[in-house]
Amino acid sequence: MSHALKEPDCDVKDLFDTLWDAHFGSLLANASISSNDPQSVVFTREIGHFLRSFPYREMLNLRDDVKNNAKAVLLRNQGNRMFHPLVKRYIEALKYYNESITFSEKGSEERALAYGNRSTICLELRRYEDCLENIRLARESNYPERLAEKLNNRENYAKQALEKDKTKKKKINKNPARRTHEQAERQLKLSYSAHENMPQVANCLQLQRNEQFGRHVVTNHRLNVGDVVMIDKPFVTVLDDLLRYIRCAYCYHETIFTLIPCEGCTLAMYCSEDCLSKAHQQYHRYECAVIRDMWRICGDIPVIALRTIALAIDAFDHDLEALKEHIECLDETGVNTFTMDWKTATQKNIYDTVHILTTNQHLRRRKDLAYRIFLATIVHQLVMERTELGAICEVNAETKKLLFDLMLRYLQISQCNKQWLCFMDYKLEESLYDYDGYATGCFPLISMLNHSCASNIKRITMRDGRCAVVVVRPIAEGDQLFNNYDLHHLKHDLEERQTAMRNLYNFRCQCEACVNDYPPITELPETGIPTNKIISGYIIHKELESHDTRKAMKFMTVLGACLKKKAQKYPEFEVCHSQVQFERCFQILYSYTSKLPKFWEYCNP
C-alpha cells in the first residue's frame, strides 16, 4: 500500500480543538443568537473574522502542490531498491515509480527514466503490451540518448515475445461456451419487476416519512434472503488515497502498469488521456490545486464535498449564476427520489437528490457545528486563492457566499451519507481475499435507507461501480429496509458503536442490536449448536477462502436456505456465521477481485 496522505501533525481537527479550548468555546457560547441571526450565521461570521488574522496556513503547513524533480529522483531510487534482484517486490516498486512520475516535470529526464523503469517491470511480469506503452511514454518524455540502446533492446524483446504469445493463443482451441464465471457475468439483476419510473428499484419498495424514522424505505410484500431490490449508481465518488498509484482516479480501473499523471498536481493519475480529460472537464479543474492539502489536513470528507460542488457546476455547464438561481428556486420538499422519473432524469435532477440529503445540522452540538464551519472556511479560502473559482467570485460576492454555503452543506452531507465502494483485495497477513474499500461516494437512493447495527440488507459493489442492495435477513411485508453504516454489531461492541454514531451522525442508535446489546461475532456462544453444524460452518468458511466462484455459487444456495429457515434465531452463532459467509459468496461472485496477486509468481509480495 502507498502511505496515507493525512498527516497527524497537520490535522485540522486537532488545531480546532486547541482553539476551541483557548478561544472559540467561550466566544461562541456568549454570541448573541436570534431568529434574524441564527447560530450558523453567527458562528460563520465570528470564525471567519478570527481566521483572517490567524496563521492557520503556517500551522497546517498549507502549501502549493508543485512538481519536484528532486523528490521524483528519491522516489525512483526507492523503487529501484524494491526492484533489486534480492528484493523483487515489483508491485511496491511500481507504486514508487508511479509516485515519481506524478512529482516529475513534464518532458523531464526524471519522468522518462521512471517510465523506462516501469517498462522493465512490465517485461519481468510478461506484460509485453504495457512494456511497449511505457517505452513509448519514456521516449515522449525525452528519454536520454545515452540509455537509448537499452530501451531499444527491451522494445525488440517485448515485440518478439508478444508475437510468440499471439501465435500460442491462435493454437488454443477456444470454446465460447466455456467462459469463466468472471467473464460470463451473471450480472446482478432485480429480483422483482422495477418501478415504472425507477428501473433500478424493485416495485415493492416504497419511500415513507414519519416523525420517528424520517425518510425511510419499506417493502409492500415479504422479501427473501438473496433478493436484489435496488441497484444504485453514486453521484459523486472519490478514490481512496492508498490506491492513488494503483487505480485510475476517474474510472477506478486497476491500471498500475500504465498510469499517466495530471500535470497540475502530484496526486491524480489516470489510465488514459480520455479519462484525464473527462476528469478535468467534470471536476478536477476545481480541485487540482487544493486536493493534496485537503487530504493532508482532514482526509476524504472535504474532497467529496468539493467534488460534489464541482459536479454541480458541471451539471449547469460551468455557469455559477445558473446554479445559484436553480438552488434559490429549488423546492427541497418537492424533491423525491422515488417519484422522480429516472428514465429521463438529467444530471441536474440527480444532483437535486444529493443536494437534499440530510445534514443533521439541527442535531449538531455547538462545538461540532463550529468545527464544520471552521473547516469550510479554510477549504473555501484555499479554493478562492488557488482555483479559477476565485477569479469568478471576485466580481460576484453572492457567488462567493453560495460556494461557502454549499461547502458547509456538503461537508455535512458527506459525513452523514458517504458509503464505501468495495472490492476483493488480497490480505497478505491473513493469506486470503477480503472485502475492502477502493472509493467512497454518495448514493441518491441507498441514502434513503436508515441504519441498523443488525441490518437486513447488504451493499454489494458491482464491477461497474454500481451498488446492489441484497436482502440478507427475511423482511416482512410493511417492514423497513435497514442499511449498515459500517458499524455492525458483529464487528463492533455496543459502546464503540454508540460513540461512533454520536460523533459521526449525531444520534443515539436504538436498533434491535443496541436495545438488546447483541455481541460481536467473536463473543457469540457456540453452546447448544450440534457439532456437525459447527464443523460444517467452518468447512464452508475455509472453502470460501479459496475464492473459487464455483464454490461460492454452491454455498450461496446452502447458506441462503439456512438463513431463511433459521431467521428467528438471530443473533445465534450459526445464523450470524452463515450470514457473513453468504455475503462473502456475493462478494466473490459479483465484486471486482484485484489482479495484482497473480503477478507474485514472478516476484515477492
KEDO-123320 format. One record per residue (C-alpha): x, y, z. Coordinates in steps of 0.1 Angstrom, whole numbers, plus 5000, padded with zeros to 4 digits. Example, Ala and Ser with C-alpha at 12.3 -4.5 7.8 and 13.67 -1.06 7.14 Angstrom:
% residues 2
512349555078/513749895071/
END
This chain:
% residues 605
500050005000/501050364994/501350585025/498250765037/498051135028/496651255060/499351405082/498851375120/500951685126/498751895103/495251775115/492752055112/490551895139/493451905164/494052265156/490352345160/490152165194/493052375207/491452695195/488052585210/489552545244/491552865242/489253095223/486152975203/484452795232/483853105254/483453335224/480753135207/478953055240/478453425246/477553505210/474153675205/471853435187/468453535173/465953445146/467453715124/470953605133/470953225136/473753015152/475352915119/475453265106/476953405138/479553125140/480453175104/480953555110/483053505142/485253225129/485853405096/486853725114/489253525136/490953335108/491653655088/494453735112/495353385124/498353205109/496452875101/498352835068/501652805086/500252595115/498652345090/501652375067/499452455037/501452485005/501152484968/501352144952/504152174926/506251934906/509651844922/512251664902/514451614932/511751434950/511051234919/514651114919/514351004955/511150814948/512550644918/515550534938/513250384964/511550194935/514950074923/515649924958/512349744956/513249614921/516649484932/517149104924/517449024960/514249204969/512049164938/509049344952/507849464918/504349584928/505849814955/508449934930/505750024906/504050234932/507250424938/507850474901/504250604897/504650844925/507950954910/506151024877/503551244894/506251454910/508451484879/508051774855/506551714820/509251624795/511951584822/514551314822/513351214857/509951124843/511450944812/513650724835/510650634857/508650524826/511750334815/512050154848/508350074847/508749914813/511449684828/509049564854/506349504828/508849294809/509649084840/505949034846/505348924810/503149234803/504649304769/502049544756/502349754787/506149734784/505849884749/503450154761/505950264788/508750274762/506650504741/505950724771/509650734780/510550844745/507851114746/509351244778/512851274762/514450954773/518251024775/520250924744/522950764765/520450494775/518650464742/520250124733/519049964764/515550084757/515649974721/516849624731/513949604756/511549704729/512749444705/512449174731/508949274741/507849274704/509248934698/507648794730/504348954721/504348784687/505148444703/502148494726/499848574698/500948254679/500348044710/496848194715/495948114679/496747744685/494547724716/491047584709/488647854721/485247744732/483048054738/480647834759/483447774784/483848124796/484948174832/482548294859/484548624859/483948674822/480448534817/479048774842/476048684855/475249044863/473149114894/469649204884/466549304904/464649004918/461349174911/459749404884/461149754886/459250074894/457750234863/459850544868/462850374885/464450094866/467050044893/464549984922/462149694927/458449804926/457849654961/459849934977/458250254989/459650575004/457750685035/458250955061/457250985098/458451165129/460250855143/462350755113/462251055090/462650935054/462850565052/462150275028/459749985034/458549685013/454949615005/455549235004/457848985020/461448985009/463548675010/467248625016/469248674984/466648914968/468249204949/465949504954/467949814943/470949884921/472150244927/474850454910/476750704930/476551074921/480051154934/482950934943/486550984955/489350724951/490850604983/494250774988/496050454995/495250334959/496150664941/499250504924/497350174916/494050284901/492850544876/491450844895/488450874871/487250524861/489050354891/490350064869/493349884883/495950004858/499150034879/501349954849/500450244826/499050524847/499850884835/499851194857/497851514860/500251794851/498752024876/499151824908/501151544923/498251324933/495951224904/496850954879/494750824850/494650514828/494350724796/494251074781/490551024778/489950974815/492351254823/490451494800/486951384814/488151424850/489551774843/486451884825/483951754851/485651834884/489451814887/489952164873/488352294905/490152074930/493552014914/495352294932/493952214967/493251834967/496551734983/496151985011/492551875018/493651515021/496651615043/494651815069/491351625070/491051315048/488351245022/485351445036/486351795022/487451624989/483951464985/482351804994/484352004969/483951744942/480151754947/480252124942/482452074910/479951824896/477152054903/478952334884/479552094856/475851994855/475052364849/477652394821/480052574844/477652864848/477752954885/474953214881/472652944867/473552714896/472852994921/469453064905/468552694905/469252654942/467452964951/464352844933/464552484944/461752354965/463552094985/460351944999/459351864963/462451654955/461651294959/463951024947/461050774944/458750984924/461351134901/461450984866/464950834865/464450724828/464551084817/466451244847/469351484838/472451544859/470751844873/467851634885/470151374901/472251654917/469051774934/468651434950/472051464966/471651834975/468651754997/470351465016/470351505054/473051725070/471851665106/472852025112/469952075136/471251785158/474851905159/476352025192/477752375192/481352255190/480652015162/478852285141/481652525148/484252275136/482352225103/482252595098/485952625107/486852365081/484552505055/486152845059/489652715054/488852505024/486752785009/489653025012/492052784996/489652744967/489353114963/493153164964/494252874941/491552784916/489652954888/486652994910/488453264929/488553494899/484953434891/483953524927/486053834928/483354014908/480353854925/480153844963/476853644961/478553364942/481353354967/478853314995/477053044975/480252844973/480852875011/477252775018/477552464995/480952375011/479452375046/476352185035/478251915016/480851875043/477851765065/476151565038/479351375030/479851285066/476351165070/475850985037/479150865023/479450485016/482350265006/482750114972/484449784978/486549514960/488149184969/491749264979/494349014989/495449045025/498948915028/498948895066/495848665066/496748495032/493148545019/490948784999/488849025019/486349305012/488049645013/487149995001/488650144970/486550464969/483850654989/480750804974/477250934979/474350734965/470950914959/468750614966/470750404990/471050715012/467250685018/467950365039/468250415076/470950255097/470749945119/473649775137/471949445127/471049545092/468749325070/470449425037/474049425024/475549664999/477449474972/479749684950/479449554914/482349564890/480949864871/480850074903/477150044909/475949914942/473349634946/471149614977/470849244987/468549115014/470448915040/467648865066/464048805057/461949125057/458249105064/455649305045/455449655057/458849645074/461749875069/464949805050/468049885071/471449965058/474549955079/476950255082/479950025086/479149985124/477749635126/477449455159/479249155145/482449375143/481949645170/480649635206/477849855219/479950125234/482150155203/479050185180/477150435202/480250655205/480850655167/477150715160/477151015183/480351165169/479751095132/475951115128/474751305160/472151055171/471750765195/471150445177/468150245191/468149955167/467549595178/471249535182/471749835205/468549785225/469349415231/473049455232/473949195206/477549095210/480349085183/480648755164/483848675184/481748675216/478748475203/478548145222/478647815202/477047625230/473847435220/474847405184/475347055171/479046975165/478346875129/476847215122/479847395137/482247185116/480147235085/480247615090/483947625094/484447395064/482447645043/484547925057/487747755047/486447655013/485448015005/488948135014/490047974981/488048254964/486647994939/483548124921/482147774916/482247704954/480748044960/477747954938/477347624955/477547754991/475348064984/472347834979/473147635011/473747945032/470648125019/468447835028/469947825063/469348205068/465748175056/464947875078/466648005110/465948375107/464048385140/467148255158/469248565150/471748655165/472748295174/476248205162/475247975134/472948235118/475348515121/478248305108/476148185079/475248545071/478848655069/479648365046/476548435025/477648795020/481148675011/479648454983/478148764967/481348954971/483348674954/480848644925/479949004918/482649244931/485949314914/488849104925/492349254924/494549114897/497849214913/498448894934/498648684902/501948854894/503548724926/504648414908/507248634892/508248834923/507748874960/504549024975/
END
